[in-house]
């Protein structure tokens, strides 16, 4: 049973930074991971994904150049470094894992089997 636990959310002002973490347990950490977010009244949307060994990443256009996803397989952890935050980045952020060892990431939420509980990010002055 895979468990994902996010942390690092909070309230920041526009232009500031946050670094989200997601720790995995219950399985060898050799599967692709993704970050998604859901704002109030909106559907969950793709943010970033990373393949099993961290070599390849992909980002939503809305965060490209501002957010960076990385992973440390020795620590069973993925990260989302968020810089130059904007009010429109306000959402609950979820990490997710694909049930596909040694595979590529995906932009589709339906490709992910494991989900964390989410962490709130609020960007407001």
HELIX and SHEET records of a PDB file:
HELIX    1   1 UNK A   73  UNK A   75  5                                   3    
HELIX    2   2 UNK A   87  UNK A   89  5                                   3    
HELIX    3   3 UNK A  109  UNK A  111  5                                   3    
SHEET    1   A 4 UNK A   3  UNK A   7  0                                        
SHEET    2   A 4 UNK A  18  UNK A  25 -1                                        
SHEET    3   A 4 UNK A  77  UNK A  82 -1                                        
SHEET    4   A 4 UNK A  67  UNK A  72 -1                                        
SHEET    1   B 6 UNK A  10  UNK A  12  0                                        
SHEET    2   B 6 UNK A 119  UNK A 123  1                                        
SHEET    3   B 6 UNK A  91  UNK A 101 -1                                        
SHEET    4   B 6 UNK A  31  UNK A  38 -1                                        
SHEET    5   B 6 UNK A  45  UNK A  50 -1                                        
SHEET    6   B 6 UNK A  57  UNK A  59 -1                                        
SHEET    1   C 4 UNK A  10  UNK A  12  0                                        
SHEET    2   C 4 UNK A 119  UNK A 123  1                                        
SHEET    3   C 4 UNK A  91  UNK A 101 -1                                        
SHEET    4   C 4 UNK A 114  UNK A 115 -1                                        
END                                                                             
